[in-house]
Amino acid sequence: MPGKEGGKAKPLKKAKSNKGELDDDDIAFKEKQKADAAKLKALKEQAAGKGFGAGMKKSGKK
């Protein structure tokens, strides 16, 4: 069997997209994601502070 001729050929690499160009939809989507993440973080902090999520405590009595 000859050296490198056999086997699967590697796929060609894609050209890198230009990340500097954002249209209005992309900008609005990123802003919405940031706002949602901030709301989620605030809700998590609020839930941790008030004791939510502890669940029902079982007494162990029957």
N, C-alpha and C positions, 0 to 999 in steps of 0.2 A: 504494500500500500504506500503510495507516495506521500510525502510529508504533510503539508497543510492543505491539500486539495480536498480531502474528505470532510464530512461533517456539515453542520448547519452554518450557513453564512450569517454573519452578524448584521443586524438591521442598521440602516443608515441613521445618523443622528438628525434630530429635528433642528431647524434653525431656532435660535433663542428669540423669544418674543420681546418686544420693547416694553418694559414695565413702566416707563415714564409716561406713556400716553394713557390717560384715563378719561373716559367720557362722563357725562353727567350721571348716567345710570350707575356706573361703577362707584363714583364718589358718594352718591346717595346710599348705595348698598353698604359701603364701608362705614358711613356715619350711623346707619341703622344698626349695624353689628356692634359698634362701639357703645351705642346707647343701650342696646339689649344686654350687653355684657355688664355695663354699669348697674342696670336695674337688678340683674341676677345677683351681682356681688352684694348689693345693698340688702336684698331679701335674705341672702345667706347670713349676713352679719346680724340682721334683725332676728332671724330664727335662732341663731346660736345664742344671742343675748337673752332671749325670753324663755329659753328652755323647751322650745318646740322640738319635736323629733325624738323625745326620750322614750315615747311609747308607754304602754300600760305597765305598771309595776305589779307584779304578782306577790301576794302576801305569803303564799306557801301553805295556807290553811285549807283544809277540805271540809 
